[in-house]
Amino acid sequence: MVRASSASCTFLTGGDVAPDREKGKGLFGRLAPLFRDAGYSFLNLEHTLSRSGRLVAGKGFFHRGAPEMAEGLTEAGLDALSIANNHIMDYGEEAFFETLGVLEANSLPAAGAGRSLREARRPVILERGGLRVGLLAYSTTLPQGFAAGPRSPGVNPLRVKTAYRQQLSHDEYPGTAPQVLTSAVPEDLRRMRRDIRALARRADVVLVYQHWGTSMIHGVHDFQREIGRAAIDAGAHAVFGGHQHVLSAVEFHRGRPIVHCTGNLIFDKAEPFFTSATRQTFLFGGTLTKRGVVDPYIVPCRCGVKEPPALLSLHRGEGREIVQMMERLCAPFGARLAPKSDRVSLFPPDG
């Protein structure tokens, strides 16, 4: 059966979600209807939903929430989740397997981690609005033992190499900082390209989530641009990133968005390095068609910490600060922002 070329559905995503509170009901507050009303929505679930397992030795920063948190995810009508991140294995295999069971019991399909590398590579494919929408997820943040293997559970890995180059003479300029060079491991990058091409043969729209970047850093590393552009060149219609806990740029490659980070949407455990910047977040929306994401936009919000996240005004206070921040972050990449009444439209450099 040939699908009509006019097939489309609205789309919504947002920042990382790590709920750990008394109950899951009401998790998203006034944002829940926005996700429910979207034709397709997904988020990154940053940790396990479990009570079992033991904390992995040597894990300095760790998170998890009770299985009841799933009620809030289903209440928001989320279509899919990414679970490719550096906390989904914090409490070992037992907690991870319990989480997979919780998600399955709540009809929450997840991409990016599994009982083996083959399962972690498996996309979520759903039909929405006459479109087959596919989601793949990867993590470049890989605590020891978190990467899935042929016979071992874990996340879908996209490893990165880091090198340091001294820019000035040590003798003349002692103590100067080196240049940091980052690049994706070629084997993993090739695997990602193969998986995207394979998914593009099965789906009308291909979305890719990447857990990448550096905590508390607004800037974009070379490896992120390399991976994001490679994903789009292979057939992805959009790439979405998380992990940094703070806002980062939106850029466009071949007219398709690479959203480097939308911040934290719900994060109930405050890390000692968090600042007021970790409360800044935004939703990213648009319309999915066979051409990709049409009419993309963002909506500024305040991260929920032991309370629901909140919608903010574009034109005053915290919301206006977020818009101004995004204008500064996007400017080096040429992406343009145009505030409207209730959202900020995004345009590529030649849009």
Secondary structure by P-SEA (a helix, b strand, c coil): ccccccbbbbbbbbcbbbbbccccccccccaaaaaaaccbbbbbccccccccccccccccccccccccaaaaaaaacccbbbccccccccccaaaaaaaaaaaaaacccccccccccccccbbbbbbccccbbbbbbbbccccccccccccbbbcccbbbbbbbbbccccccccccccbbbbbccaaaaaaaaaaaaaaaacccbbbbbbbccccccccccaaaaaaaaaaaaacccbbbbccccbbbbbbbcccccccccccccccccccccccccccbbbbbbbbbccccccccbbbbbbbbccccbbbbbccccaaaaaaaaaaaaaccccbbbbbcccbbbbbcccc
